Amino acid sequence: MHTTATAISLTHAEISLLIEALDSHEYWQLSEPHQRNDGYSTIADGESEEIDAVRALLTKLAHARLPEMPG
């Protein structure tokens, strides 16, 4: 897969909205055909390339949302 990086500025609220939307997309669309435990998908990392990509982006966004430490 060919990827390129683009820098954009987002507020914490916009990042939170993206995280919420991606989490919902994983839950309702991508995980739908798979087994669930208490409502959560039991798909392990490496079982679905698309879900792995969403989870990686969620992690990246969550780190971007962390407050900056005073330095």
Buried (B, 14 or more C-beta within 10 A) or exposed (E): EEEEEEEEEEEEEEBBEBBEEBBEBBBEEBBEEEEEEEEEBEBEEEEBEEBBBBBEBBEEBEEEBEEEEEE
